[in-house]
């Protein structure tokens, strides 16, 4: 697997995340929860940004990022423009960090056991991409179900 492919895929889906956040007709609805939908689109976006900045930016790219996972789920009413800015910066972090990862590095164990067991860096990056897609789908459904006037 080539890091260029991972960069392209992460960029594609992070850009789709931006489009989903931009597509809300009512900005307040980004933060809406309802009955069994306990995570707002805004909190899921913050979580994705935090997750990628931590596991790719900090661990692989030595970015210095400090993650506060609790805030990813507790912050509310972050302006849409700020969410978009965070997503755009995350795209930059993905590129700068994965530029440092060689084909040989992909075959080595990821530096921490993030899932509780050893795995290659390639395996964990694929896991992170799947995690992004999972929450991106949730945000799409959130928007279509709860962005109503």
Long-range contacts (C-beta under 8 A, 24 or more apart in sequence): 1-106, 1-122, 1-126, 2-103, 3-98, 3-99, 3-101, 3-102, 3-103, 3-106, 6-98, 6-125, 6-129, 7-94, 7-95, 7-98, 7-99, 9-129, 10-52, 10-56, 10-91, 10-94, 10-98, 10-129, 10-132, 11-91, 11-94, 11-95, 13-129, 13-132, 13-133, 13-136, 14-48, 14-52, 14-87, 14-90, 14-91, 14-94, 14-132, 15-91, 16-136, 17-45, 17-48, 17-87, 17-132, 17-136, 17-139, 18-84, 18-87, 18-88, 20-136, 20-139, 20-140, 20-143, 21-45, 21-80, 21-83, 21-84, 21-87, 21-139, 22-80, 22-84, 23-143, 23-147, 24-80, 24-143, 24-147, 25-147, 25-149, 26-147, 26-149, 27-79, 27-80, 28-77, 29-143, 29-146, 29-147, 29-148, 30-80, 30-83, 31-76, 31-77, 32-142, 32-146, 32-147, 34-145, 34-146, 37-142, 37-145, 37-146, 39-73, 39-138, 40-76, 40-142, 41-139, 41-142, 41-143, 42-75, 42-76, 42-77, 42-78, 42-83, 43-72, 43-73, 43-74, 43-75, 43-76, 44-135, 44-138, 44-139, 44-142, 45-83, 45-86, 45-87, 45-139, 46-71, 46-72, 46-73, 46-75, 46-78, 46-83, 46-86, 47-72, 47-73, 47-135, 48-90, 48-131, 48-132, 48-135, 48-136, 49-86, 49-87, 49-90, 51-128, 51-131, 52-90, 52-93, 52-94, 52-128, 52-132, 53-90, 53-93, 55-114, 55-124, 55-128, 56-93, 56-94, 56-97, 56-98, 56-125, 56-128, 57-90, 57-93, 57-94, 57-97, 59-110, 59-111, 59-112, 60-97, 60-98, 60-100, 60-101, 60-111, 60-121, 61-93, 61-96, 61-97, 61-98, 61-100, 62-100, 63-93, 63-96, 63-97, 65-93
